[in-house]
């Protein structure tokens, strides 16, 4: 890099000697090889000459430009928008050759904190040769490699292999070395190279972070985030999941700071002259490069018990917030060890709360990294949702120690194999710690419902997705990999039964420990166990059953057509797509596990398939039909459409059904109605019955109902039907909206707190409601008398007061944000600041999102944008903002995480006209060469807007008419 001196002398190295000629090779950056000296008189002559040339050019331009009196120049000559220069194409994802594999890395790295934020280091990679080759190709990005430090030596006799040429291959983020002679098969070689890098501020690779002490002192730290493809930003490596190796790491740090890595510290050595300490860590087990981690920090440790090796690290003044994670983490680890019957193979676990972190957490083996809001709980400000989130996330990351770390997917196209399993397993771990939460009842809404909202779009992708470039890899970290993956794991458990499922997972993990696997390996292990236990016919494999689910986008709707006279049920399948027109084009088929019950022999708990609806797509069964029948008892990954008679009866008895099945029926029927498959009267009547008869305010179905009615609220907001919709909504949910109050008892149970956080935002959404008045009074008391607002009502109190208030309320909340000690409290305030109804304040807030001086961290930028975009007063401002500042936003946030994708996805909320659709498509098309990792987000958002436009065309009139009839009937 230009003008940067490389101090290799301060970095120790392994055995290989360096060449003396320190020529540098720059990876994805520019460099200078020297300096030119120019005297002051010569500089003055250059300046005078430039002035004279500029004056001559101006005169010539004036006389040669034609006069156009009465005419205007073409817009292309006067518009401020210049033709877009096509950006570089996306980096190709070309897997590295398998001619060699790394066995071991010996890494030394020195980060320079508080100065120029650079790194220097060296790495020795032991290579095993699988095929004869005279080339070495590995990954490197944003590194400056000292070309003449590069050496290749045969391990068995120390013979040097001359390196002829070296070059960086930009479109694959590769570094290529051509050798004078070929490397022999089965021989081992050592590759040595020195490098320098950057401590960037994009939260990828080896990056810098900071916090400000109570004394207003800025403290800098350094940490890593290598998943999915950013280890190559820290050191040259074979940066693909299938290249597992052992790592021995040494990290330099200022002597007044500390460091951590995957393994325990072996020893340290002090270089007093430089005030540097080198920390040398023990060798890791075999693992992928994306799981390597290290930090340099000044944090304090917390252990719930001195008898374990589970340590939480955080800022000294936040150590009291680590108690919960420190207590439940070891319990969850023990749960997984028993569940898998495999001991955790590393000697310790460190868990670090970082001020800046792009993901919520990362499962680095032995060194889990979190953003502070994802790990820490403040007894004075954290909510039940924060508590729940910490538990689930901690369970998720610990589950990865087996699914992801011990056994790693062969490639990123099978990402769901680790993320889907970890998402499913987090519920098992949390249920073990908090059985009173009944957390598994919430799985349907959290995961299956969430996945289907994306997977019902024609733009959705298959869960097994062949990645073609680096942006594809980043984009697969989405709800399809996580939530659909978890839903399919849940489906597999339903099919096999819990015992066979668990034993099959143990078989899979034992067969592939410290190695890689793909979905076929999983199917083989589960099939072997299922056959051994007799739960799957010998002629059927799990590959037969599950292949369609992972290789096809979307999910099926099972249509059940009864013949009541002959006691027959006809089952047929078709891909469900929210845009109903495309259903007729469906050619996909799945092996669908059909479970059912009837009023004659009711059993809601038996989720095992009674038969398969296979590839042929249609099956008839004989069944004694009396009153009603119910299909898909354990929420496998499909929806069901019944005949009108059965829908009507299910609606009438819905309060007799388990809460999760109520939620499932509301979800299925609302999706079918939105697609124009059934009449809206079916789900709306069902919702009316639940709303008016549910005197206990059951959380699980109400969460689905309010999400579905929020869609109606948003799409009707600017239409004549909105007034009648609000009257009807308040009538059917009057009991819940009036009964749930702000007063919070410290001894309230988990579900009571969840209900309060769910209902109050609905009750406060209009300024003239009693709830809104109460919220404003509570906020005013906080402002004037410093009366603390109870944590579980803060979000609704803050949002309501800022929405209905003035600049005074907004500025007060913003100052409280800057002062807040709790990261979760900061996020609550950030969301509330986007609730304002003042356009100029929202516009200013969006600008603050991309300002380094606002106090808003990059990791929280999408929170700000989504808060404004989901606000009816701010939606247009947010859309204009992202269109006008697209390049600046991408430059500010980078491509490492889904921040910008989440912004794009939030745009569809209030878009339901052809004009909206055209504007969004134009925005996408104008930036088609600069979409980076947002291509899938644009496709999904555009498809959502298309379905909104279709909804207005097909459903608006009928819904408006139905609502008017209800308002008249109930004399509202």
Phi, psi and omega in degrees: 000153192297128171072014184255124177277142181253118179260084180285339185294336182275356181251120176297165179220168176281198191295328190292137178279154178266149170287157186279331182283107187272058174286139184252146175237122186266130180258110177060039175200172180258156179217162178239141182263353182179188184230147177248130181265127180234132183285160181297317178300321179294320177300319181296317178299318178301317182293315180298318179298319180297321180295316181296318180297320180296320180294317179299317181298322181295318180295314181300316181299319182299315185281337183269346181282127183290150177277136185231049180299131179085354180235153176253149178290153176302147181301330181296339179268339185247344183295142176288345181273118181268153177305136182284130173275126182300129177290167175300142178298158180301145180299129180291149175255086177254116182296147179294151179297149179267018179293342177210163177217145178282141176254324185203143173243131169249106190246129168244133180214135182239108175272141180251095183273140174077000178244260180257006178050052176240171175231155170221151182183183174212158181219139172244121183247121175275127186244139171253132185264123180261332179221144180298130183204153175246020179227149170238126178233122174225184184258142174203141181209133180058034177240150173250110185264130177286101190302322184272002171273346187288124179222147175236129183224138177284133189290321190288335181225003178074012182289131177281140174250119185292136177266117184279309183222155176221140177203152176266129178256098193298319189285355173236010181051048184242154175237121188249135177235123178263131187254159181289330179221160183285152175271137188276142178299137178074355172281158174247143182227161176240129178250124179243140174204145174260151184205160167232156182214193184237136166273089187282175177243028179259005178063031174228155183067219174264113191230164180262150176217164181210164170213164182246128181284170178296342176268012178065034176256130179277124179248130182258141174227171178225141178211176184239153166214100187261341179279137001270328189224043186237009169298328180297344176279341182262321179202151178297134185197169173270090197266059175226147186303328185283347179268081179276143180207173172262149184233130170244119193239136171237132183236132175268145180213155169301142188294345178264011178239181180233168175222163175218153171213187185300324186251167177295156178291133179271305177197174180224152175226136185258132171253094189298325183298330180256001184055040183239142173241132175263121176262123182253125186253153179296159181291140179277164166287177176300129178200165181279156184296331183290349179264355176292142180208150171202152179223152169237124193203176174234035186280167178252147181268152173223129173235127179294326178223138181284355183270000181238169181252033180253110188236133173262136177240132179203173176304147184305318185281359178247009188297331179292343181272000182267359188300311185298310181297322179293332179279312188275336181304306178299327178293319178294320178300316179296321178301313182292324178300320178285321183297316181269347184058036178224123180291146172299124193275354180260158185278351182202164172226121169254139179234120189245130176265114186256141178297325180235121180203130188287313175278179172285323178196166179217133191274032179314133187295118179084349182213083180281133176249139181232154159282152187302320183292341180272351186235325190265142178235121178264122184299339183264343187224344182283145184260173175296328176294321176297315179300313178299316182296319178297317181296311181295318182292319177297318176298321180298310184292322178292325176299328179297336180301336175258306179266091181138312184264305177294314173239121188246138175304145180295329181208170183288347177291342177253031182307324182302336184296333174256320184284323177295317180292317180296323179293320177293315186291336179299330178287324177295317181293317180294322178296327177295320182281321185232071180297336180288344178285337187051047189298332183291338175297337182269356182299318183303311181290314184298319191245299184297312180298317179298314181297317183295332179296333175267319188288347178275359177271146180295338182277356182296162181244165174286156183289325170270114193228115179290111181283138183249342179205175185296327178292325175301318182299314181293327184284340181283355173278069187224187183294337177292312179292318185276296189283315176294320177303313179297322180294322178289325174297317176300320179296318178299318178298320177298318183293313187271337190089149188300318184294311179296320178302310182295317179294325177295321177294320177299318179299316180297312183294319180294327182286336188233020180301140181058029180217197181240158179209164174233184185296328178296324176296321177296313181301319181298315181295317181292322179296315179301317181290319180296320177293320180296325181270354178072026180260357179222133179304143182301332181275002182242137176244161176293336174294318175303314185291317193258350185303313181297329182290330182260340183261352178245141174286157173083194180207162184269154162256126177266117178263125181252119181245113184270153166242094187295332180288322183261002182055048179241145170238129178255122180254130175225159183229154178199147176297133177269127177229135186299326173280098190305332183299327186280350181298326183294340182270001186294129176239358183285148173221147180232158165276107187255123178282112183265114170246149182202164171213165181223173178292340180283329183213077191279125174207103183277351188265347183273093182267000179290145183293133173276334172198170180253134167267101193268198187299335182292341170087355181209137180213142175250141175226152175269133184207132178289112184257121178246285181251299186217164174220154184222132185243147177073071191283333182245028173056051168294173196275064172202164177245165187232135173247120181263170171288161187300322179298314181293320176304315183296316181292318178299323177296318183292327182258013191298330179287350176270351183269154177303149183305319182294324179289326173301312179300319180297316181293320177297314180299310181300312186291323178293322177296316180295322179292319178299327180277358180079017181278321177233167180285142180298338180300330182296302180290326181293324175293321178298315179297320178300316181296316179296313183299320184273339184253348183278092180275353179260349182055069181285128191293310192300308178293327182293327178296317177293316182300312182294328175293318179291319179287335173298324176300314179296318179303312183291318185283337180265354191305318183259026181242163177298340183280352187297319181299314180290327177298314181297319177300314183293317180301314181294328180292311187284335180250020184304317183301309182294316184293330179272327186283321182285122184242171182286330186300123184245129176268129180304337181267008178302142178287165180310310188289330177295317178296321179295318180296317180299316180292336179278318190275319187302320177300328177290320182289338185257010192283349174245137186300334184271004181280152179302321180300316181295320178298316179297317180299317180295323178295318179296318179296317181297320178296323175297313181299314191270330186235004179058034174281119186294133176279129178304139188306317188284354175246002184299316185301316181285324178294311181299310184298314182296315182294320179289322178298315185269356185260202185238196178297332182300310179297319182296313182294323178299313181295321180295320177295324176293326175299314182295329182273340189301137179270332183269130179294324179293324176295321178300317180294322177300315180292318179303316178296317182294326180297337177278001181273354184304149175260005181264117185300316184295327179288321178293321178297317177296322181296320177297320178296323180296333182299330182247027178248134179285349184255003184276345185088359179268119182286153180303322182298339183256006183300319182292333176299315180298309184297314181296325178296318180286318183294327180273004177263126183302331180280342186245355187301311181297323178297317180295319180295316177296321183297312183289328177291317185282337186236030184304310182293320180295319179297314180294322178294321184288316185266340180074186186251003189292331185227179186270025183302308183289325177299318179296325176297313180299317183294336181281353186286341191279349191308311185249014181266116182212019179240159176302328179294317176301314182299316180297318180298318181292317179295322177297316178302314179296314184294324179293338182244024187298337177265005184222034181278340180053237184262026183250007185301313180293324178297318177296315181300314181293320182292317178298320179295322177298317180295321176301317179292328176294317178298316179297320180301315180298325182285319188264328191246340188303310185298317182292322178292317178300315180297316180297316179297318179298320178298319180294318180296320177294314184298319182267003176054051182275000000 
